[in-house]
Amino acid sequence: MGAPGLTLPSASGGSISDSPKEVIDQVWQIVYRDYLDSSGDYDEKTWRQLRRNLLQKSFAGSAESYEAIRGMLASLNDPYTRFLDPKQFKEMRIDTSGELMGVGIQLSLDKATKELVVVSPIEGTPASRAGVLSKDVIVTIDGRSTKGMSTEDAVKLIRGPEGSEVVLGLRRGGEIIDFPLTRDRIEINAVSYKLNTTQDQRKIGYIRLKQFNANAAKEMREAARSLEDQDVDGYVLDLRGNPGGLLEASIDIARQWLNEGIIVSTQTREGIRDVRRATGSAITDKPLVVLIDQGSASASEILSGSLQDNARAKLVGQKTFGKGLVQAVRGLSDGSGLTVTIAKYLTPKGTDIHKNGIEPDVKSEMTEKQLKDFTIEKLGTSQDSQYVQALKILTNKLN
């Protein structure tokens, strides 16, 4: 356990208050005080020695100190704890506006292989239309190798002027495929929905949640109320390919489906838990089946895990991605920033989401041919084999 009021002997080689050493020490202190170790690579004694070593050095300027910070953080082996220089930090804050210029993919750095992995392509974007899939490994960007590349550097290369082209070299299985993609404005509507009628005249509300952005809870509420007004018998909620987003959005949406029970808890390294619960404000208690796959991550796992553990819904599809760590974003004195892992998500029954993911109640996978031939238009139709499986389970619950 770290001590908030840490005092260490002063290091030679200049005052800590001298920039750029000040920023190095700020990053060090934040990690020492708040960091949750998910990899087992953090050792307090080693971390203290690392500070002494760095503060004894001389740095010619910010560029050198930033490299030192990145090297220090690399020892943690945590791709989600990362340093952002002032330009990157500013860009990250702009990105929260929800309108981007790119190809529509969310990336993650695989902790074991250090490779850039596609969490999920965003529906309706150039990447999705071209056939990019969750778990594809990005090996080149415009012919440039991604070996040793950070997610921030990869994003900078992938983004660019609207209408320009970027070529991603993706490894899928043992094959490397080049995907030429035309950059476009990425605008995300979080929710789409429709009323489906089965052969036995059951009314099924199909809701697709694409991302947990600032509008997601509002759009979900509107969708559910509209379908309730049409007297649906039950629901299929589709979280496939949903890479996550805002924690509060996942909690708000869970409360629309759950009347009581724990939704999620976050646990710090000291074992302190923050428990979030349903508030008796569910829009409906009609039968519900949730579709998940390996592209369902983070907030998708919180929502699906809460509905499963509270026996509110059956989950159909594939095991989810397994991204269950909480990051805090901290601004530093020179305009740079730090994202640092501070807690982990636990489902109502205490399952650690990170790396484990959420297992479906009923497994359903598309064949390679089905995946190759699949288009967005087939979602939630008789040509969507996973939806058909969900419909069978929902019909059984209704009978």
N, C-alpha and C positions, 0 to 999 in steps of 0.2 A: 504493500500500500504506500502510496506517495504522500508526502507531507506538504500541505498547501503553503506553509510558511518556511520554505527551504532556505537555509543559509549554508553556503559553502565557502571555504577559504578563497580569497581573491587570487586570481590567476595572474601570472606575469605576462608581459607582452602588451600592456595597454589597458586602459580602463574599459570596463564592460559597457559603460555609457557611450563609448566611442562607436559611432556607426562605422562599419557594418557589423561589429561584434554585438551590438545591442540587439539586432534582429536575430542573430544566431541564438543568443541567450533567451530571447522571448520564445522562440520555437522550442528550445530545449525545456524551458520551464512549463510550457503548456503540456508537452508530452509527459513530463515527469509528474505533473499534478493530475492530469485527466485521462491519460491514454488507457484504453482497454486492449489488452494483448490478446489477439485472436489466433496468432500463429505460434506462440510459445517461444518466440525469438527475443523477447524483451527481458533484459536482465538489469536490475537497478544498479548494481555495482559497475557493470560495463558502461551503462548510460552515464553515470557520474564521471567515470574516467574519460569518456568521450568528450564531455564538456571541458574538462581540464585541458585535454589535448588541443581542442579547437581554440580555446581562449588564449592559449600560449602562442598561437600563430599570428602572423601579420597578413592582412588582406589588402590588396591594392585598391579594391573597390567593391561595389555591389555584386558584380558578376562573379567574382571569386567567392564571396561569402555565400551567394546563392548556391553555387556548386557544392560548397561545404555543407550547407543545410540539406541539400538533396542527398548527398552521400550519407549524412547522419540519419535521415529518415529511411533510406534504403536498408539500413541495418535492421529495421523493424519488420521487413518483409510483409508489409501491409499496403496493397495498392490503393487503398482508400484514404490513407494518411499521406497527404502530399502537400508540397509547397507550391505556391503560385506567385510568380513575380508580379509587380504592380499592373502590368498590361494584362496578364492572364487573369488576375483577380478582378479587374474591371470587366473583362469580357464575361467572366462567369456570372457576375451580378447582372449584366445586361441580358444574359441568356434566360433569366427567370421570367422575362416578359412573355415567353411562349411563342415567339415568332423568330424562326431561324432561317439562315440561308445555307443549305447543305443538301444532303441526300437522304436524311431521315433514318439514321441508325444510332442506337445507344451502345457505347463501348464499355468494356471492362478489361482490366489487366489480370490475366490468370496468375494467381499467386504462385502456383507450382511451376508453370512453364515460362512465366514472364511474357507470354504472348498476348496480343490484342485480340479479344474475343467479342463477337457481336452478341450483346444481350438479346436484342430484338430489333428488327426493322419496324418502323412506325407505319401503320396501315395507310395506304394511299399515297405514299411518298416514292421518289425514284428508286430507292433501295428495295422497297416492298414490291413494286411493279416489276423490277428486274429479276426477282427471285432470290434475293439475299435471305439467308435463314439464320435463326438463332443458333449459336454455337459455331458458326463459321469463324475461322481464324484469319485475320487480316495479315497477310505476309508482305504485301507491297502496296504502296500508294503512289500512283504514277511512276511505277518502276523502282521506287526507292524502298529498300528493305526496312521493315518495321522492327527489326531486332534491336532491343535496347531502347525502343522509343516509348515515351510516356503517353498516356491517354491525351493529355493537353496538346502535345506536339502533333499527335495523329489528327486530332480534331482540327487544328489549325491548317493542316495540309488538305483535309477533306473539304473544309468549307472554302467558299470563294464566291466570285460574282455570279449572279443569277444567269443561267443559260450556258455557263462554261462547263467543261467536262472534266471529270476525274475518273481514273481507272483504278479500281481496287482489285488486287490479286488475293483471292480467298482460297484457303485450303479447306476442303470438305472431304472427310475420309482421307484417302491417300492422294487425292487429285487436287491440283491447283487450277482455279478457273479465274479468268480475267472478266471483270464486270465493268464495262464503260457506263458511267452514270452522269446524267446532266443535272447540275445543281439547280435547285428550285427553292422557292419560298416555302418553308414548312409551317403550315398553320394547322393546329390540331384541335378538332372538335372531339371532346372526350367521349361522348356517348352517341350511339346510334341505336335505334330500336324499331321493332315491327311486330305486328300481330300475325301469328301463324295458326292455321287450323288443321288439325289432324284428320285422318280418314274417319275416325269415329266422332268427328265434330267437336273435339276438345279445342278450346281457345288457349294458345300458348303465347305468352309474352317473351319474345327474344330480345335481350338487351346486351349490346356489345360495349364493353368499357375498354377504351384503347389506352388511356393514360390517366394517372391521378394528378391532373393539373388543378389550377385554382378554380376552374369552372366545373370540375367533375361532379362534386356533390350536388350542386344546383341542377345540372343536367340530368343526373341520375334520378333525383326527386321528381323532376318534370316527366321523365320517361315512365317511372313507376306509376305516378298518378294518372297519366294518360291511359296506360294499359289497364289500370284498375277501373277507370271510367268505362272501359270496353268490356268489363266483366270477364277477364281472363281467368282460367282455371288454375294455372301454374306458370312458373317462370324458368327460363334457362338464361343464366348470366354467364357471358363469355369473357373470360380473362386471358384467353390465349394470346401470346405475343405482347402482353402488357408489361412493359419494363418497370413499372412503378411510378414513383413521383412523390407527392407530398404526403407525409404521415397523417396530417390532420384530415386530408381528403379521404384516406382509407378508413379512418375512425368515423367520420361523418357518414360515409356510405354504409359501413357496417351497422350503424345505429338505425339506418333506414330499413334494415332487414332483420335485425335482432331486437327483441324487446327487453331481454335481460341477459346478464352474464358478462364475463370478462371478454374484452375484444383483443387486447394485447398488453403485454408489460415490457418495459425496458429495464435492463439490469446493468448497473455500472460495475466497475471492477471491485468496488467495495461491497457489492451485493445489494446495493440499494435499488429497490424496485419502484417504478412509477406505473401504477396499474390504471388502465383506461377501461371503462365499462359502458355497457348499453344504458340508455336513459329512459326506456319505456316509450320510445317515440317511433317505433317501427311503422312503416306505411302499410305493410301487409304481412300476414302470417301464412299465406298460401304456399304450397309446396314449391321447392326451389332446388334446381340442380346447377352446379357451377362447372364450367369447362376450364381446364388448366393445361399448360404444357411447359416445355423447358424454357420458353421465352417469357413465362410469367415470373416476375421477380419483385423483390422488395415489398412495396405496398400491396401488390397483388397477392403475395404470400401471407401478409398480415390479414387481409380480408378473407381469403379462402380458408386460412387456418382457423380464424375465429368462427366462421360459419360451420366448419367441419367439427371442431371441438365442442361447440355448443349444440351439436346435432340439429342444426337449422337447415343444412343442405348436404347433399351427396356431391362428392367431387368426381368428375370423369375426365380422363385424358392421360397425361403423362406427368411424371415427377417435375416439380418446378425448379427454377434456376438455383436457388439457395443463396440469396443475398440478404442477410439479416443483421447487418451492423448499422449502428447509428453514428452519423458524423456531425460534428459541430464545425461551423465555419467561423474562424477568428481572423479579424483584421490586425495587421501589425503596424508598427510605428512609421514605417517608410512607405506605406501604401500597398505593401505585399500582403499575402494572406496564407492561411493554413487551414486545410480540412483535416480533422483529426477524429479517429474512431474513439468514441467515449462510452458506448454501451452496445448491448445486443438486444434483439427482439426475441421474445418468448411467446409462443402461442398460449391460449388459456390453460392448456394442460401441461405447460412447461417445456414444450419442444423448442430446442434451439434451432431457429430457422437457418442460420448461416451454415453453408456447406451441405447441410442435410436436406434442405428443401422440404416441400410438402408432398406427401404421397397421395395419389388419388384413391378414392374408395373403389373405383372401377377403372382399370387400365384400358386405354383405347389409343392405338397408334395408327396413323395413316401409313399406307405402303409407300414405297419410293415413287411408284407411278402416280398414286393419288396426290402426293406432294408436288410432283412435277407438273401435273395437270391442274392443280388447284388455283383458283382465282378468288379475289375478294367477293365477287358476285355469288359464289357458291356458299359463302358463310351462312349458317343458319338455314340451310335448305336440305332437301333429300340427297343432294350430291356431297354433303358434308358428313362423312362417316362418323366423326366424333359427336356431332350434333345429333345424328340419328340414334347413337347409343344413349346420349343424355335423354332424348325423347322417350326411349323405351323405359328408362328408370323412372322418369317423371310420370309416365302413363301408369306404371305399376303403383306408384304412390297415390295416384288419383282414383284408382279402381278400388 
